[in-house]
Amino acid sequence: MDRVREELYRLIRGEILERDPLGNRTTYRIGGPAKFLVCPRDTEDLGQLNDFIHRRGLPKFVLGGGANILISDQGFNGIVVHLKNFDQLIFDGSRVVAGAGLILDQFVVACLRRGLAGLERLSGIPGTLGGALRMNAGAFDAEISDHLVSVELMDYEGRYLVLEKSKVGFGYRKAPVIKDTYILGGTFDFPASFSEELFTIREDILARRYERQPWQYPSAGSVFKRPPGYYAGKLIEDAGLKGRVFGRAQISPKHAGIIINLGGAKASDVMELIRLAKREVHNKFSVELELEQELIGFDGCLSL
Ligand SMILES: Cc1cc2nc3c(=O)[nH]c(=O)nc-3n(C[C@H](O)[C@H](O)[C@H](O)COP(=O)(O)OP(=O)(O)OC[C@H]3O[C@@H](n4cnc5c(N)ncnc54)[C@H](O)[C@@H]3O)c2cc1C
């Protein structure tokens, strides 16, 4: 490992952290350490890192704002790639070029301030723009892909690509073509509107989110995707699981589609509740709940 370490430090110009506690980087506040967490400085640095990872056959994972992932208590025994330095934001009339490392809500506010409409209903979604593009994040009938023109990325072969939106295959909480890539940013084209009106909508959305969601506790938002024709939270509630506790994790009494960390929860506590919800909803309603959140560092030892 010392050779690997030395080579990593020699090749990469960006920040490298060792045994970084990933729990501090997730909204669940759960997860063990990363062997290495690397923040490439630019595209060239990322290319070097990607090449190194593949040459050495190391496991890798791209971390955004950690708002849609559950990291195992053991952590991640490989390289966590964090693209926080890809944070450019360029306005050119209705066109906006934005980096994947931007905090999504800050990006939303910056656009609203300039009277650019289209992101106001995404107000308050945690995470980065990169994570939002990867998940096609959305709320209140709006999605991040709505006004997207193209996505900038690097594939795992190290090729830099710009993909038009129509080539990405965006769907409900999915972006299949860019799933296994480094998303570097996106270009958007927003319709013009009045900033004040957009902020009024934003305030309304934030109030509705606050009312519906258990903001007082760490969570990663909805655990499951919405099954066609149903709401995951309603099914879990109807299965009698609202408020169910395992260890220090709980199916939120406010919104049964969300699992909260009551303080000191382990990933294994959350996993128990995930399994329970899937099993009970399947037994009672014959509906298969599909995870929206991604599981990191569990190494296939999962049987959901
Ligand atoms: C309180 C709360 C409320 C939420 N409400 C909503 C909501 O209303 N709507 C909604 O859609 N989501 C919601 N979420 C979930 C979450 O905010 C979104 O899924 C968000 O887009 C995740 O972004 P992230 O940067 O945190 O991604 P992460 O959680 O860090 O990663 C998610 C996935 O994206 C990948 N990824 C991240 N960045 C990149 C990149 N640059 N390149 C390649 N892959 C990348 C990761 O590898 C992982 O597979 C909520 C979460 C919380 C905690």
The ligand as an SDF file (V2000), in Angstrom:
LIG
                    3D

 53 58  0  0  0  0  0  0  0  0999 V2000
  -33.6140   16.2730    3.5500 C   0  0  0  0  0  0  0  0  0  0  0  0
  -33.4450   15.7760    2.1420 C   0  0  0  0  0  0  0  0  0  0  0  0
  -34.4130   16.0750    1.2050 C   0  0  0  0  0  0  0  0  0  0  0  0
  -34.2740   15.6060   -0.1100 C   0  0  0  0  0  0  0  0  0  0  0  0
  -35.2190   15.9290   -1.0330 N   0  0  0  0  0  0  0  0  0  0  0  0
  -35.0700   15.5300   -2.3130 C   0  0  0  0  0  0  0  0  0  0  0  0
  -36.0270   15.9060   -3.3210 C   0  0  0  0  0  0  0  0  0  0  0  0
  -36.9870   16.6170   -3.0610 O   0  0  0  0  0  0  0  0  0  0  0  0
  -35.8080   15.4670   -4.5750 N   0  0  0  0  0  0  0  0  0  0  0  0
  -34.7460   14.7000   -4.9140 C   0  0  0  0  0  0  0  0  0  0  0  0
  -34.6020   14.3400   -6.1110 O   0  0  0  0  0  0  0  0  0  0  0  0
  -33.8280   14.3330   -3.9900 N   0  0  0  0  0  0  0  0  0  0  0  0
  -33.9620   14.7220   -2.7130 C   0  0  0  0  0  0  0  0  0  0  0  0
  -33.0360   14.3510   -1.7730 N   0  0  0  0  0  0  0  0  0  0  0  0
  -31.9260   13.4740   -2.1570 C   0  0  0  0  0  0  0  0  0  0  0  0
  -30.6480   14.2340   -2.6030 C   0  0  0  0  0  0  0  0  0  0  0  0
  -30.6850   15.5580   -2.1500 O   0  0  0  0  0  0  0  0  0  0  0  0
  -30.5130   14.2120   -4.1130 C   0  0  0  0  0  0  0  0  0  0  0  0
  -30.5220   12.9020   -4.6310 O   0  0  0  0  0  0  0  0  0  0  0  0
  -29.2060   14.9130   -4.5430 C   0  0  0  0  0  0  0  0  0  0  0  0
  -29.2980   15.1950   -5.9160 O   0  0  0  0  0  0  0  0  0  0  0  0
  -27.9730   14.0930   -4.2630 C   0  0  0  0  0  0  0  0  0  0  0  0
  -26.8420   14.8880   -4.6010 O   0  0  0  0  0  0  0  0  0  0  0  0
  -25.4520   14.6760   -3.8620 P   0  0  0  0  0  0  0  0  0  0  0  0
  -24.4940   15.6360   -4.4530 O   0  0  0  0  0  0  0  0  0  0  0  0
  -25.6300   14.7320   -2.4010 O   0  0  0  0  0  0  0  0  0  0  0  0
  -25.0910   13.2030   -4.3350 O   0  0  0  0  0  0  0  0  0  0  0  0
  -24.4320   12.0390   -3.4580 P   0  0  0  0  0  0  0  0  0  0  0  0
  -25.4200   11.5910   -2.4450 O   0  0  0  0  0  0  0  0  0  0  0  0
  -23.0960   12.4040   -3.0000 O   0  0  0  0  0  0  0  0  0  0  0  0
  -24.3250   10.9120   -4.5860 O   0  0  0  0  0  0  0  0  0  0  0  0
  -25.4850   10.3750   -5.1670 C   0  0  0  0  0  0  0  0  0  0  0  0
  -25.0600    9.5920   -6.4110 C   0  0  0  0  0  0  0  0  0  0  0  0
  -24.5500   10.4920   -7.3680 O   0  0  0  0  0  0  0  0  0  0  0  0
  -23.1990   10.1420   -7.6930 C   0  0  0  0  0  0  0  0  0  0  0  0
  -22.4830   11.3960   -7.9140 N   0  0  0  0  0  0  0  0  0  0  0  0
  -22.4690   12.5110   -7.1460 C   0  0  0  0  0  0  0  0  0  0  0  0
  -21.7360   13.4750   -7.7220 N   0  0  0  0  0  0  0  0  0  0  0  0
  -21.2690   12.9560   -8.8790 C   0  0  0  0  0  0  0  0  0  0  0  0
  -20.4500   13.4500   -9.9310 C   0  0  0  0  0  0  0  0  0  0  0  0
  -19.9680   14.7090   -9.9320 N   0  0  0  0  0  0  0  0  0  0  0  0
  -20.1500   12.6250  -10.9510 N   0  0  0  0  0  0  0  0  0  0  0  0
  -20.6260   11.3640  -10.9860 C   0  0  0  0  0  0  0  0  0  0  0  0
  -21.4150   10.8370  -10.0430 N   0  0  0  0  0  0  0  0  0  0  0  0
  -21.7370   11.6290   -8.9970 C   0  0  0  0  0  0  0  0  0  0  0  0
  -22.6880    9.3540   -6.5160 C   0  0  0  0  0  0  0  0  0  0  0  0
  -21.6380    8.4890   -6.9090 O   0  0  0  0  0  0  0  0  0  0  0  0
  -23.9490    8.5900   -6.1400 C   0  0  0  0  0  0  0  0  0  0  0  0
  -24.1190    7.5190   -7.0290 O   0  0  0  0  0  0  0  0  0  0  0  0
  -33.1470   14.8110   -0.4730 C   0  0  0  0  0  0  0  0  0  0  0  0
  -32.1640   14.5340    0.5030 C   0  0  0  0  0  0  0  0  0  0  0  0
  -32.3040   15.0200    1.7890 C   0  0  0  0  0  0  0  0  0  0  0  0
  -31.2280   14.7440    2.7850 C   0  0  0  0  0  0  0  0  0  0  0  0
  1  2  1  0
  2  3  1  0
  2 52  2  0
  3  4  2  0
  4  5  1  0
  4 50  1  0
  5  6  2  0
  6  7  1  0
  6 13  1  0
  7  8  2  0
  7  9  1  0
  9 10  1  0
 10 11  2  0
 10 12  1  0
 12 13  2  0
 13 14  1  0
 14 15  1  0
 14 50  1  0
 15 16  1  0
 16 17  1  0
 16 18  1  0
 18 19  1  0
 18 20  1  0
 20 21  1  0
 20 22  1  0
 22 23  1  0
 23 24  1  0
 24 25  2  0
 24 26  1  0
 24 27  1  0
 27 28  1  0
 28 29  2  0
 28 30  1  0
 28 31  1  0
 31 32  1  0
 32 33  1  0
 33 34  1  0
 33 48  1  0
 34 35  1  0
 35 36  1  0
 35 46  1  0
 36 37  1  0
 36 45  1  0
 37 38  2  0
 38 39  1  0
 39 40  1  0
 39 45  2  0
 40 41  1  0
 40 42  2  0
 42 43  1  0
 43 44  2  0
 44 45  1  0
 46 47  1  0
 46 48  1  0
 48 49  1  0
 50 51  2  0
 51 52  1  0
 52 53  1  0
M  END
$$$$
